[in-house]
Amino acid sequence: MGNIFKDIWTRVTVDYHDYRQELVGGWNLRREAKQIDKAVKRARFRNSKDGRTYYILKDARGGISALTSDQVKYWTAQKMFPKMNYMQLLEKSIAIVTSNQSIREQYNQVQLKNETL
């Protein structure tokens, strides 16, 4: 029979490690959800002014941005996003903000297709 205090200490350290990982994971999820909400809010505001389509994307640094297709092309040249065509852009988008119904339908179809895979 081993030392009971050693077993208890090992159990406490393992439990604390698991608890800490879960806590940090929850913080990261909440932070990312807030970033997405703020990006959508910015995109809605900009869309109401200029009527353009805004794509909500996660960039190479980990930030979440609301960008138009021209801005995505610019930042792709700067290596912030991988090179992608229109359908890949719709796949990578977390959300879109647009007043164009056909673009919204295309986005919904692509996301629905990705969910079934």
C-alpha positions in Angstrom: 0.0 0.0 0.0 1.4 3.3 -1.1 1.6 6.5 0.9 -2.0 7.9 1.1 -0.8 11.5 1.4 1.2 11.1 -1.8 -1.9 9.7 -3.6 -4.1 12.5 -2.3 -1.5 15.2 -3.4 -1.3 13.6 -6.9 -5.1 13.6 -7.2 -5.4 17.2 -6.1 -2.7 18.4 -8.7 -4.4 16.4 -11.5 -7.8 17.8 -10.6 -6.5 21.3 -10.4 -4.8 21.0 -13.8 -8.0 19.7 -15.4 -10.0 22.5 -13.7 -7.6 25.2 -14.9 -7.7 23.9 -18.5 -11.5 23.9 -18.5 -11.5 27.5 -17.0 -9.1 28.8 -19.6 -11.0 27.1 -22.4 -14.2 28.8 -21.3 -12.5 32.2 -21.2 -11.2 31.6 -24.7 -14.6 30.7 -26.0 -16.3 33.7 -24.4 -13.6 36.0 -25.8 -14.0 34.6 -29.3 -17.8 34.9 -29.1 -17.4 38.6 -28.1 -15.0 39.2 -31.0 -17.5 37.7 -33.4 -20.4 39.7 -32.0 -18.4 43.0 -32.3 -17.3 42.2 -35.8 -20.9 41.5 -36.9 -22.0 44.7 -35.2 -19.3 46.7 -37.1 -20.2 45.0 -40.4 -23.9 45.8 -39.9 -23.1 49.5 -39.3 -20.8 49.7 -42.3 -23.3 47.8 -44.5 -26.1 50.2 -43.6 -23.8 53.0 -44.8 -22.4 51.6 -48.0 -24.5 48.5 -48.8 -21.5 46.2 -49.4 -21.1 42.6 -48.4 -18.9 42.0 -45.3 -17.3 38.7 -44.5 -16.5 37.9 -40.9 -13.1 36.0 -41.0 -10.5 34.8 -38.6 -7.1 36.0 -39.7 -3.6 34.5 -39.2 -3.1 36.4 -36.0 -6.2 35.0 -34.4 -8.3 38.2 -34.6 -11.7 38.3 -36.1 -12.4 40.9 -38.7 -15.3 42.2 -40.8 -13.9 42.7 -44.4 -15.2 43.4 -47.9 -13.9 41.3 -50.8 -11.5 44.0 -51.8 -10.0 44.1 -48.3 -9.8 40.3 -48.3 -7.8 40.4 -51.5 -5.5 43.1 -50.1 -4.8 41.1 -46.9 -4.4 37.9 -48.9 -1.6 39.6 -50.8 -0.1 40.6 -47.4 -0.3 36.9 -46.3 -3.0 37.4 -43.6 -5.3 35.0 -45.3 -4.7 32.0 -47.5 -5.3 32.4 -51.2 -8.9 31.3 -51.9 -11.7 31.6 -54.5 -15.2 32.9 -53.8 -16.6 29.5 -52.7 -13.7 29.0 -50.3 -14.2 32.5 -49.0 -17.8 31.6 -48.2 -16.6 28.3 -46.5 -14.1 30.1 -44.3 -16.4 32.9 -43.3 -17.8 32.7 -39.8 -20.7 34.9 -40.9 -21.6 37.4 -43.6 -23.5 40.7 -43.5 -25.1 41.6 -46.8 -28.3 43.2 -48.2 -28.1 40.9 -51.3 -30.4 38.0 -50.9 -28.6 35.8 -53.5 -25.3 36.1 -51.7 -27.0 35.2 -48.4 -28.6 32.1 -50.0 -25.2 31.0 -51.4 -23.6 31.4 -48.0 -26.4 29.4 -46.4 -26.1 26.6 -48.9 -22.3 26.4 -48.5 -22.6 26.3 -44.7 -25.4 23.7 -44.8 -23.2 21.6 -47.1 -20.3 21.9 -44.6 -22.5 20.8 -41.7 -23.6 17.7 -43.4 -20.0 16.6 -44.1 
